[in-house]
Amino acid sequence: MRDLAPDITRQRLLIEGFYTVAVDHASVEDYLTGIAAHLSLRTYGTPIIHSPAGEGKLENAGFDAFIPLIDSGISLYVWSERKFFATVLFTCKAFDVRQALDFTQRHFGASQLEHREF
């Protein structure tokens, strides 16, 4: 992919994995606020969390969530039936990828974790 705006700092990280802990509204909120704080990313609002239970396919039920950052945002998607999650960190401020991976693995008790920077 060609960098169309090399003068704009952007760091993007996709993390996916299977979780082994209970995931509910509170743990989704704790993850979003916790990872932002852990990476020294400043928020300017509270997490927005949706759980459209019963409105779609059972296998897709879970959570869709986002926390706005001064320097962009973090999204989280959770599939409850499969115990699977995906999170995307998109920032205009550099952060330590290893710290993001370690925090995410610990928070979700991830049995498997994959990531990609882009």
N, CA, C and O atoms as CSV, one atom per row, in Angstrom:
chain,resi,resn,atom,element,x,y,z
A,1,MET,N,N,0.856,-1.177,0.000
A,1,MET,CA,C,0.000,0.000,0.000
A,1,MET,C,C,0.892,1.227,0.000
A,1,MET,O,O,1.810,1.329,0.814
A,2,ARG,N,N,0.640,2.133,-0.879
A,2,ARG,CA,C,1.397,3.368,-0.977
A,2,ARG,C,C,0.961,4.321,0.127
A,2,ARG,O,O,-0.235,4.477,0.375
A,3,ASP,N,N,1.909,4.952,0.784
A,3,ASP,CA,C,1.627,5.918,1.850
A,3,ASP,C,C,1.224,7.240,1.215
A,3,ASP,O,O,2.071,7.975,0.707
A,4,LEU,N,N,-0.065,7.538,1.245
A,4,LEU,CA,C,-0.576,8.752,0.601
A,4,LEU,C,C,-0.293,10.016,1.399
A,4,LEU,O,O,-0.328,11.115,0.846
A,5,ALA,N,N,-0.014,9.878,2.678
A,5,ALA,CA,C,0.229,11.059,3.517
A,5,ALA,C,C,1.424,10.802,4.436
A,5,ALA,O,O,1.253,10.648,5.645
A,6,PRO,N,N,2.630,10.755,3.871
A,6,PRO,CA,C,3.807,10.443,4.685
A,6,PRO,C,C,4.093,11.477,5.764
A,6,PRO,O,O,4.836,11.195,6.704
A,7,ASP,N,N,3.526,12.649,5.647
A,7,ASP,CA,C,3.748,13.698,6.646
A,7,ASP,C,C,2.808,13.579,7.848
A,7,ASP,O,O,2.945,14.336,8.809
A,8,ILE,N,N,1.861,12.646,7.809
A,8,ILE,CA,C,0.941,12.429,8.927
A,8,ILE,C,C,1.370,11.154,9.650
A,8,ILE,O,O,1.404,10.076,9.057
A,9,THR,N,N,1.694,11.285,10.930
A,9,THR,CA,C,2.079,10.128,11.730
A,9,THR,C,C,0.861,9.251,11.970
A,9,THR,O,O,-0.171,9.721,12.447
A,10,ARG,N,N,0.992,7.950,11.628
A,10,ARG,CA,C,-0.083,7.000,11.857
A,10,ARG,C,C,0.536,5.668,12.245
A,10,ARG,O,O,1.494,5.210,11.623
A,11,GLN,N,N,-0.016,5.054,13.273
A,11,GLN,CA,C,0.380,3.694,13.637
A,11,GLN,C,C,-0.891,2.890,13.776
A,11,GLN,O,O,-1.834,3.299,14.454
A,12,ARG,N,N,-0.907,1.730,13.118
A,12,ARG,CA,C,-2.099,0.890,13.115
A,12,ARG,C,C,-1.700,-0.521,13.507
A,12,ARG,O,O,-0.689,-1.050,13.045
A,13,LEU,N,N,-2.509,-1.119,14.365
A,13,LEU,CA,C,-2.233,-2.473,14.831
A,13,LEU,C,C,-3.545,-3.239,14.947
A,13,LEU,O,O,-4.486,-2.787,15.599
A,14,LEU,N,N,-3.594,-4.394,14.311
A,14,LEU,CA,C,-4.725,-5.313,14.419
A,14,LEU,C,C,-4.273,-6.475,15.293
A,14,LEU,O,O,-3.231,-7.079,15.038
A,15,ILE,N,N,-5.051,-6.787,16.318
A,15,ILE,CA,C,-4.781,-7.933,17.190
A,15,ILE,C,C,-6.031,-8.804,17.196
A,15,ILE,O,O,-7.137,-8.303,17.401
A,16,GLU,N,N,-5.860,-10.105,16.972
A,16,GLU,CA,C,-6.971,-11.044,17.035
A,16,GLU,C,C,-6.591,-12.217,17.914
A,16,GLU,O,O,-5.420,-12.587,18.003
A,17,GLY,N,N,-7.582,-12.798,18.562
A,17,GLY,CA,C,-7.285,-13.953,19.388
A,17,GLY,C,C,-8.534,-14.614,19.937
A,17,GLY,O,O,-9.652,-14.134,19.755
A,18,PHE,N,N,-8.313,-15.723,20.611
A,18,PHE,CA,C,-9.363,-16.443,21.316
A,18,PHE,C,C,-9.184,-16.176,22.802
A,18,PHE,O,O,-8.079,-16.304,23.329
A,19,TYR,N,N,-10.265,-15.805,23.478
A,19,TYR,CA,C,-10.161,-15.466,24.894
A,19,TYR,C,C,-10.635,-16.615,25.774
A,19,TYR,O,O,-11.411,-17.471,25.350
A,20,THR,N,N,-10.140,-16.610,27.029
A,20,THR,CA,C,-10.479,-17.680,27.969
A,20,THR,C,C,-11.154,-17.145,29.230
A,20,THR,O,O,-11.492,-17.925,30.121
A,21,VAL,N,N,-11.354,-15.838,29.322
A,21,VAL,CA,C,-11.970,-15.233,30.502
A,21,VAL,C,C,-13.402,-14.815,30.157
A,21,VAL,O,O,-13.781,-14.787,28.986
A,22,ALA,N,N,-14.183,-14.495,31.171
A,22,ALA,CA,C,-15.538,-13.992,30.935
A,22,ALA,C,C,-15.450,-12.583,30.347
A,22,ALA,O,O,-14.749,-11.722,30.878
A,23,VAL,N,N,-16.160,-12.361,29.260
A,23,VAL,CA,C,-16.179,-11.032,28.634
A,23,VAL,C,C,-17.608,-10.514,28.685
A,23,VAL,O,O,-18.529,-11.115,28.131
A,24,ASP,N,N,-17.769,-9.382,29.364
A,24,ASP,CA,C,-19.063,-8.716,29.463
A,24,ASP,C,C,-18.853,-7.224,29.226
A,24,ASP,O,O,-17.749,-6.789,28.900
A,25,HIS,N,N,-19.905,-6.456,29.388
A,25,HIS,CA,C,-19.848,-5.008,29.154
A,25,HIS,C,C,-18.729,-4.369,29.972
A,25,HIS,O,O,-17.975,-3.547,29.451
A,26,ALA,N,N,-18.613,-4.735,31.235
A,26,ALA,CA,C,-17.599,-4.139,32.117
A,26,ALA,C,C,-16.188,-4.491,31.670
A,26,ALA,O,O,-15.302,-3.638,31.712
A,27,SER,N,N,-15.959,-5.731,31.241
A,27,SER,CA,C,-14.601,-6.098,30.831
A,27,SER,C,C,-14.221,-5.455,29.495
A,27,SER,O,O,-13.046,-5.176,29.256
A,28,VAL,N,N,-15.202,-5.221,28.628
A,28,VAL,CA,C,-14.948,-4.497,27.378
A,28,VAL,C,C,-14.530,-3.065,27.702
A,28,VAL,O,O,-13.556,-2.554,27.150
A,29,GLU,N,N,-15.275,-2.427,28.598
A,29,GLU,CA,C,-14.926,-1.058,29.006
A,29,GLU,C,C,-13.551,-1.026,29.671
A,29,GLU,O,O,-12.743,-0.140,29.390
A,30,ASP,N,N,-13.287,-1.985,30.547
A,30,ASP,CA,C,-11.985,-2.054,31.223
A,30,ASP,C,C,-10.846,-2.230,30.224
A,30,ASP,O,O,-9.779,-1.640,30.391
A,31,TYR,N,N,-11.063,-3.029,29.195
A,31,TYR,CA,C,-10.018,-3.220,28.187
A,31,TYR,C,C,-9.710,-1.910,27.474
A,31,TYR,O,O,-8.550,-1.509,27.372
A,32,LEU,N,N,-10.742,-1.253,26.987
A,32,LEU,CA,C,-10.520,-0.039,26.203
A,32,LEU,C,C,-9.859,1.070,27.026
A,32,LEU,O,O,-8.909,1.705,26.567
A,33,THR,N,N,-10.357,1.296,28.225
A,33,THR,CA,C,-9.738,2.339,29.059
A,33,THR,C,C,-8.358,1.894,29.538
A,33,THR,O,O,-7.443,2.710,29.648
A,34,GLY,N,N,-8.211,0.606,29.821
A,34,GLY,CA,C,-6.950,0.085,30.323
A,34,GLY,C,C,-5.835,0.112,29.307
A,34,GLY,O,O,-4.717,0.515,29.627
A,35,ILE,N,N,-6.119,-0.313,28.073
A,35,ILE,CA,C,-5.048,-0.328,27.077
A,35,ILE,C,C,-4.634,1.089,26.711
A,35,ILE,O,O,-3.455,1.358,26.478
A,36,ALA,N,N,-5.609,1.999,26.661
A,36,ALA,CA,C,-5.262,3.400,26.376
A,36,ALA,C,C,-4.327,3.938,27.460
A,36,ALA,O,O,-3.308,4.557,27.154
A,37,ALA,N,N,-4.671,3.705,28.707
A,37,ALA,CA,C,-3.834,4.181,29.817
A,37,ALA,C,C,-2.473,3.495,29.799
A,37,ALA,O,O,-1.450,4.148,30.005
A,38,HIS,N,N,-2.450,2.190,29.556
A,38,HIS,CA,C,-1.206,1.413,29.554
A,38,HIS,C,C,-0.233,1.926,28.488
A,38,HIS,O,O,0.981,1.905,28.691
A,39,LEU,N,N,-0.765,2.382,27.362
A,39,LEU,CA,C,0.066,2.865,26.259
A,39,LEU,C,C,0.247,4.374,26.282
A,39,LEU,O,O,0.828,4.945,25.359
A,40,SER,N,N,-0.248,5.026,27.333
A,40,SER,CA,C,-0.171,6.495,27.471
A,40,SER,C,C,-0.847,7.214,26.303
A,40,SER,O,O,-0.344,8.216,25.795
A,41,LEU,N,N,-1.998,6.678,25.889
A,41,LEU,CA,C,-2.812,7.298,24.851
A,41,LEU,C,C,-3.963,8.010,25.547
A,41,LEU,O,O,-4.692,7.402,26.330
A,42,ARG,N,N,-4.124,9.277,25.267
A,42,ARG,CA,C,-5.131,10.081,25.963
A,42,ARG,C,C,-6.515,9.949,25.329
A,42,ARG,O,O,-6.674,10.073,24.114
A,43,THR,N,N,-7.512,9.695,26.179
A,43,THR,CA,C,-8.896,9.591,25.711
A,43,THR,C,C,-9.594,10.934,25.917
A,43,THR,O,O,-9.168,11.746,26.739
A,44,TYR,N,N,-10.659,11.153,25.171
A,44,TYR,CA,C,-11.467,12.362,25.386
A,44,TYR,C,C,-12.944,12.033,25.517
A,44,TYR,O,O,-13.804,12.907,25.400
A,45,GLY,N,N,-13.223,10.775,25.759
A,45,GLY,CA,C,-14.597,10.346,25.965
A,45,GLY,C,C,-14.608,8.959,26.561
A,45,GLY,O,O,-13.572,8.303,26.672
A,46,THR,N,N,-15.771,8.531,26.936
A,46,THR,CA,C,-15.908,7.192,27.501
A,46,THR,C,C,-16.143,6.184,26.377
A,46,THR,O,O,-16.559,6.561,25.281
A,47,PRO,N,N,-15.878,4.906,26.646
A,47,PRO,CA,C,-16.115,3.892,25.612
A,47,PRO,C,C,-17.583,3.844,25.186
A,47,PRO,O,O,-18.496,4.009,25.995
A,48,ILE,N,N,-17.767,3.617,23.920
A,48,ILE,CA,C,-19.093,3.401,23.336
A,48,ILE,C,C,-19.182,1.901,23.086
A,48,ILE,O,O,-18.382,1.345,22.333
A,49,ILE,N,N,-20.152,1.251,23.715
A,49,ILE,CA,C,-20.235,-0.211,23.637
A,49,ILE,C,C,-21.644,-0.616,23.219
A,49,ILE,O,O,-22.635,-0.199,23.818
A,50,HIS,N,N,-21.704,-1.433,22.185
A,50,HIS,CA,C,-22.981,-1.963,21.713
A,50,HIS,C,C,-22.946,-3.479,21.799
A,50,HIS,O,O,-21.911,-4.109,21.582
A,51,SER,N,N,-24.098,-4.050,22.121
A,51,SER,CA,C,-24.260,-5.495,22.125
A,51,SER,C,C,-25.626,-5.791,21.532
A,51,SER,O,O,-26.616,-5.894,22.256
A,52,PRO,N,N,-25.679,-5.927,20.206
A,52,PRO,CA,C,-26.972,-6.098,19.531
A,52,PRO,C,C,-27.526,-7.514,19.625
A,52,PRO,O,O,-27.881,-8.113,18.610
A,53,ALA,N,N,-27.601,-8.043,20.821
A,53,ALA,CA,C,-28.076,-9.417,21.046
A,53,ALA,C,C,-29.447,-9.625,20.412
A,53,ALA,O,O,-30.354,-8.806,20.562
A,54,GLY,N,N,-29.570,-10.730,19.707
A,54,GLY,CA,C,-30.847,-11.096,19.125
A,54,GLY,C,C,-31.198,-10.391,17.837
A,54,GLY,O,O,-32.247,-10.672,17.256
A,55,GLU,N,N,-30.355,-9.479,17.366
A,55,GLU,CA,C,-30.690,-8.732,16.151
A,55,GLU,C,C,-29.999,-9.262,14.906
A,55,GLU,O,O,-30.232,-8.762,13.805
A,56,GLY,N,N,-29.170,-10.248,15.065
A,56,GLY,CA,C,-28.461,-10.819,13.917
A,56,GLY,C,C,-28.260,-12.299,14.136
A,56,GLY,O,O,-28.980,-12.937,14.905
A,57,LYS,N,N,-27.277,-12.833,13.453
A,57,LYS,CA,C,-26.960,-14.252,13.586
A,57,LYS,C,C,-26.350,-14.523,14.960
A,57,LYS,O,O,-25.512,-13.753,15.429
A,58,LEU,N,N,-26.763,-15.603,15.599
A,58,LEU,CA,C,-26.261,-15.973,16.920
A,58,LEU,C,C,-24.741,-16.068,16.929
A,58,LEU,O,O,-24.103,-15.646,17.893
A,59,GLU,N,N,-24.151,-16.618,15.866
A,59,GLU,CA,C,-22.699,-16.789,15.834
A,59,GLU,C,C,-21.941,-15.451,15.768
A,59,GLU,O,O,-20.733,-15.416,15.999
A,60,ASN,N,N,-22.637,-14.366,15.458
A,60,ASN,CA,C,-22.004,-13.048,15.409
A,60,ASN,C,C,-22.322,-12.192,16.636
A,60,ASN,O,O,-21.881,-11.045,16.715
A,61,ALA,N,N,-23.073,-12.726,17.583
A,61,ALA,CA,C,-23.446,-11.954,18.774
A,61,ALA,C,C,-22.215,-11.682,19.632
A,61,ALA,O,O,-21.298,-12.500,19.708
A,62,GLY,N,N,-22.215,-10.531,20.267
A,62,GLY,CA,C,-21.096,-10.150,21.123
A,62,GLY,C,C,-21.104,-8.659,21.372
A,62,GLY,O,O,-22.125,-8.086,21.755
A,63,PHE,N,N,-19.962,-8.034,21.154
A,63,PHE,CA,C,-19.817,-6.602,21.425
A,63,PHE,C,C,-19.097,-5.914,20.274
A,63,PHE,O,O,-18.207,-6.480,19.640
A,64,ASP,N,N,-19.510,-4.674,20.022
A,64,ASP,CA,C,-18.831,-3.752,19.120
A,64,ASP,C,C,-18.547,-2.526,19.976
A,64,ASP,O,O,-19.466,-1.964,20.572
A,65,ALA,N,N,-17.288,-2.104,20.044
A,65,ALA,CA,C,-16.952,-1.028,20.968
A,65,ALA,C,C,-15.859,-0.126,20.400
A,65,ALA,O,O,-15.085,-0.523,19.529
A,66,PHE,N,N,-15.822,1.096,20.920
A,66,PHE,CA,C,-14.860,2.093,20.444
A,66,PHE,C,C,-14.572,3.075,21.569
A,66,PHE,O,O,-15.466,3.432,22.335
A,67,ILE,N,N,-13.324,3.508,21.665
A,67,ILE,CA,C,-12.975,4.595,22.572
A,67,ILE,C,C,-12.217,5.651,21.760
A,67,ILE,O,O,-11.240,5.333,21.082
A,68,PRO,N,N,-12.670,6.903,21.832
A,68,PRO,CA,C,-11.983,7.959,21.090
A,68,PRO,C,C,-10.719,8.404,21.828
A,68,PRO,O,O,-10.710,8.558,23.049
A,69,LEU,N,N,-9.673,8.601,21.061
A,69,LEU,CA,C,-8.412,9.094,21.598
A,69,LEU,C,C,-8.169,10.506,21.072
A,69,LEU,O,O,-8.649,10.868,19.998
A,70,ILE,N,N,-7.432,11.287,21.826
A,70,ILE,CA,C,-7.005,12.594,21.327
A,70,ILE,C,C,-6.295,12.381,19.991
A,70,ILE,O,O,-6.416,13.193,19.074
A,71,ASP,N,N,-5.561,11.291,19.899
A,71,ASP,CA,C,-4.794,10.960,18.702
A,71,ASP,C,C,-5.390,9.776,17.951
A,71,ASP,O,O,-4.642,8.880,17.560
A,72,SER,N,N,-6.687,9.730,17.735
A,72,SER,CA,C,-7.434,8.754,16.938
A,72,SER,C,C,-8.336,7.855,17.771
A,72,SER,O,O,-9.164,8.384,18.513
A,73,GLY,N,N,-8.230,6.495,17.696
A,73,GLY,CA,C,-9.179,5.666,18.423
A,73,GLY,C,C,-8.816,4.199,18.447
A,73,GLY,O,O,-7.928,3.741,17.727
A,74,ILE,N,N,-9.537,3.464,19.305
A,74,ILE,CA,C,-9.349,2.022,19.444
A,74,ILE,C,C,-10.724,1.368,19.309
A,74,ILE,O,O,-11.679,1.772,19.972
A,75,SER,N,N,-10.815,0.360,18.449
A,75,SER,CA,C,-12.049,-0.401,18.254
A,75,SER,C,C,-11.852,-1.821,18.756
A,75,SER,O,O,-10.753,-2.370,18.695
A,76,LEU,N,N,-12.932,-2.404,19.252
A,76,LEU,CA,C,-12.899,-3.780,19.729
A,76,LEU,C,C,-14.164,-4.489,19.268
A,76,LEU,O,O,-15.263,-3.941,19.343
A,77,TYR,N,N,-13.990,-5.725,18.787
A,77,TYR,CA,C,-15.097,-6.552,18.342
A,77,TYR,C,C,-14.979,-7.897,19.040
A,77,TYR,O,O,-13.897,-8.484,19.073
A,78,VAL,N,N,-16.078,-8.393,19.597
A,78,VAL,CA,C,-16.069,-9.646,20.357
A,78,VAL,C,C,-17.180,-10.552,19.833
A,78,VAL,O,O,-18.329,-10.130,19.703
A,79,TRP,N,N,-16.825,-11.795,19.536
A,79,TRP,CA,C,-17.772,-12.831,19.145
A,79,TRP,C,C,-17.924,-13.767,20.349
A,79,TRP,O,O,-17.039,-14.577,20.624
A,80,SER,N,N,-19.035,-13.653,21.056
A,80,SER,CA,C,-19.221,-14.388,22.309
A,80,SER,C,C,-19.277,-15.893,22.120
A,80,SER,O,O,-18.664,-16.626,22.896
A,81,GLU,N,N,-19.992,-16.377,21.117
A,81,GLU,CA,C,-20.125,-17.820,20.902
A,81,GLU,C,C,-18.782,-18.483,20.604
A,81,GLU,O,O,-18.513,-19.587,21.076
A,82,ARG,N,N,-17.958,-17.819,19.836
A,82,ARG,CA,C,-16.661,-18.374,19.435
A,82,ARG,C,C,-15.532,-18.029,20.401
A,82,ARG,O,O,-14.426,-18.557,20.289
A,83,LYS,N,N,-15.827,-17.122,21.367
A,83,LYS,CA,C,-14.797,-16.645,22.304
A,83,LYS,C,C,-13.603,-16.080,21.529
A,83,LYS,O,O,-12.445,-16.392,21.808
A,84,PHE,N,N,-13.929,-15.244,20.553
A,84,PHE,CA,C,-12.948,-14.640,19.650
A,84,PHE,C,C,-13.068,-13.129,19.739
A,84,PHE,O,O,-14.161,-12.600,19.945
A,85,PHE,N,N,-11.953,-12.434,19.583
A,85,PHE,CA,C,-11.982,-10.976,19.585
A,85,PHE,C,C,-11.017,-10.438,18.535
A,85,PHE,O,O,-10.074,-11.113,18.122
A,86,ALA,N,N,-11.279,-9.212,18.121
A,86,ALA,CA,C,-10.376,-8.474,17.229
A,86,ALA,C,C,-10.382,-7.029,17.698
A,86,ALA,O,O,-11.437,-6.465,17.985
A,87,THR,N,N,-9.206,-6.438,17.775
A,87,THR,CA,C,-9.105,-5.044,18.170
A,87,THR,C,C,-8.194,-4.318,17.195
A,87,THR,O,O,-7.213,-4.881,16.710
A,88,VAL,N,N,-8.522,-3.072,16.913
A,88,VAL,CA,C,-7.714,-2.247,16.017
A,88,VAL,C,C,-7.344,-0.972,16.758
A,88,VAL,O,O,-8.208,-0.221,17.210
A,89,LEU,N,N,-6.050,-0.745,16.871
A,89,LEU,CA,C,-5.539,0.497,17.439
A,89,LEU,C,C,-5.088,1.353,16.266
A,89,LEU,O,O,-4.250,0.932,15.469
A,90,PHE,N,N,-5.636,2.537,16.162
A,90,PHE,CA,C,-5.279,3.476,15.091
A,90,PHE,C,C,-4.926,4.779,15.769
A,90,PHE,O,O,-5.791,5.445,16.337
A,91,THR,N,N,-3.660,5.145,15.712
A,91,THR,CA,C,-3.226,6.335,16.433
A,91,THR,C,C,-2.350,7.233,15.568
A,91,THR,O,O,-1.729,6.787,14.603
A,92,CYS,N,N,-2.316,8.483,15.933
A,92,CYS,CA,C,-1.404,9.456,15.331
A,92,CYS,C,C,-0.237,9.712,16.278
A,92,CYS,O,O,0.498,10.688,16.130
A,93,LYS,N,N,-0.081,8.832,17.240
A,93,LYS,CA,C,1.010,8.898,18.209
A,93,LYS,C,C,1.606,7.491,18.297
A,93,LYS,O,O,0.875,6.503,18.366
A,94,ALA,N,N,2.909,7.411,18.294
A,94,ALA,CA,C,3.565,6.107,18.360
A,94,ALA,C,C,3.312,5.427,19.709
A,94,ALA,O,O,3.220,6.088,20.743
A,95,PHE,N,N,3.201,4.104,19.679
A,95,PHE,CA,C,3.061,3.309,20.897
A,95,PHE,C,C,3.875,2.036,20.739
A,95,PHE,O,O,4.273,1.678,19.631
A,96,ASP,N,N,4.120,1.355,21.851
A,96,ASP,CA,C,4.931,0.138,21.868
A,96,ASP,C,C,4.032,-1.062,21.568
A,96,ASP,O,O,3.153,-1.399,22.362
A,97,VAL,N,N,4.254,-1.701,20.429
A,97,VAL,CA,C,3.439,-2.831,19.991
A,97,VAL,C,C,3.513,-3.976,21.001
A,97,VAL,O,O,2.486,-4.573,21.324
A,98,ARG,N,N,4.693,-4.289,21.500
A,98,ARG,CA,C,4.861,-5.387,22.455
A,98,ARG,C,C,4.014,-5.132,23.701
A,98,ARG,O,O,3.391,-6.058,24.219
A,99,GLN,N,N,3.983,-3.893,24.188
A,99,GLN,CA,C,3.163,-3.568,25.361
A,99,GLN,C,C,1.681,-3.758,25.053
A,99,GLN,O,O,0.924,-4.238,25.897
A,100,ALA,N,N,1.270,-3.381,23.849
A,100,ALA,CA,C,-0.134,-3.564,23.449
A,100,ALA,C,C,-0.482,-5.048,23.403
A,100,ALA,O,O,-1.548,-5.449,23.869
A,101,LEU,N,N,0.403,-5.860,22.849
A,101,LEU,CA,C,0.162,-7.295,22.761
A,101,LEU,C,C,0.123,-7.934,24.142
A,101,LEU,O,O,-0.757,-8.748,24.423
A,102,ASP,N,N,1.061,-7.576,25.000
A,102,ASP,CA,C,1.106,-8.147,26.347
A,102,ASP,C,C,-0.138,-7.786,27.149
A,102,ASP,O,O,-0.720,-8.644,27.813
A,103,PHE,N,N,-0.552,-6.516,27.093
A,103,PHE,CA,C,-1.750,-6.084,27.822
A,103,PHE,C,C,-2.970,-6.847,27.319
A,103,PHE,O,O,-3.772,-7.339,28.113
A,104,THR,N,N,-3.106,-6.943,26.006
A,104,THR,CA,C,-4.263,-7.612,25.404
A,104,THR,C,C,-4.290,-9.093,25.775
A,104,THR,O,O,-5.342,-9.630,26.123
A,105,GLN,N,N,-3.148,-9.743,25.704
A,105,GLN,CA,C,-3.075,-11.167,26.052
A,105,GLN,C,C,-3.480,-11.388,27.497
A,105,GLN,O,O,-4.254,-12.298,27.792
A,106,ARG,N,N,-2.968,-10.569,28.398
A,106,ARG,CA,C,-3.304,-10.711,29.826
A,106,ARG,C,C,-4.781,-10.410,30.085
A,106,ARG,O,O,-5.446,-11.144,30.816
A,107,HIS,N,N,-5.287,-9.344,29.492
A,107,HIS,CA,C,-6.682,-8.951,29.756
A,107,HIS,C,C,-7.661,-10.047,29.337
A,107,HIS,O,O,-8.603,-10.358,30.067
A,108,PHE,N,N,-7.438,-10.619,28.177
A,108,PHE,CA,C,-8.365,-11.615,27.644
A,108,PHE,C,C,-7.955,-13.048,27.967
A,108,PHE,O,O,-8.671,-13.984,27.611
A,109,GLY,N,N,-6.824,-13.237,28.632
A,109,GLY,CA,C,-6.341,-14.591,28.872
A,109,GLY,C,C,-6.247,-15.324,27.544
A,109,GLY,O,O,-6.621,-16.492,27.439
A,110,ALA,N,N,-5.747,-14.629,26.535
A,110,ALA,CA,C,-5.766,-15.156,25.163
A,110,ALA,C,C,-4.974,-16.452,25.043
A,110,ALA,O,O,-3.796,-16.523,25.394
A,111,SER,N,N,-5.658,-17.472,24.537
A,111,SER,CA,C,-5.004,-18.765,24.328
A,111,SER,C,C,-4.229,-18.750,23.012
A,111,SER,O,O,-3.243,-19.472,22.860
A,112,GLN,N,N,-4.667,-17.943,22.079
A,112,GLN,CA,C,-3.989,-17.737,20.803
A,112,GLN,C,C,-4.084,-16.255,20.486
A,112,GLN,O,O,-5.108,-15.622,20.742
A,113,LEU,N,N,-3.012,-15.705,19.928
A,113,LEU,CA,C,-2.988,-14.281,19.615
A,113,LEU,C,C,-2.179,-14.094,18.333
A,113,LEU,O,O,-1.081,-14.631,18.190
A,114,GLU,N,N,-2.734,-13.335,17.421
A,114,GLU,CA,C,-2.047,-12.964,16.186
A,114,GLU,C,C,-2.148,-11.463,16.028
A,114,GLU,O,O,-3.082,-10.843,16.537
A,115,HIS,N,N,-1.194,-10.874,15.327
A,115,HIS,CA,C,-1.271,-9.438,15.105
A,115,HIS,C,C,-0.642,-9.059,13.768
A,115,HIS,O,O,0.130,-9.814,13.177
A,116,ARG,N,N,-0.995,-7.881,13.324
A,116,ARG,CA,C,-0.427,-7.321,12.109
A,116,ARG,C,C,-0.392,-5.813,12.231
A,116,ARG,O,O,-1.385,-5.178,12.587
A,117,GLU,N,N,0.761,-5.254,11.933
A,117,GLU,CA,C,0.878,-3.800,11.859
A,117,GLU,C,C,0.656,-3.394,10.405
A,117,GLU,O,O,1.073,-4.099,9.487
A,118,PHE,N,N,0.008,-2.275,10.205
A,118,PHE,CA,C,-0.196,-1.798,8.822
A,118,PHE,C,C,-0.305,-0.301,8.798
A,118,PHE,O,O,-0.478,0.289,7.732
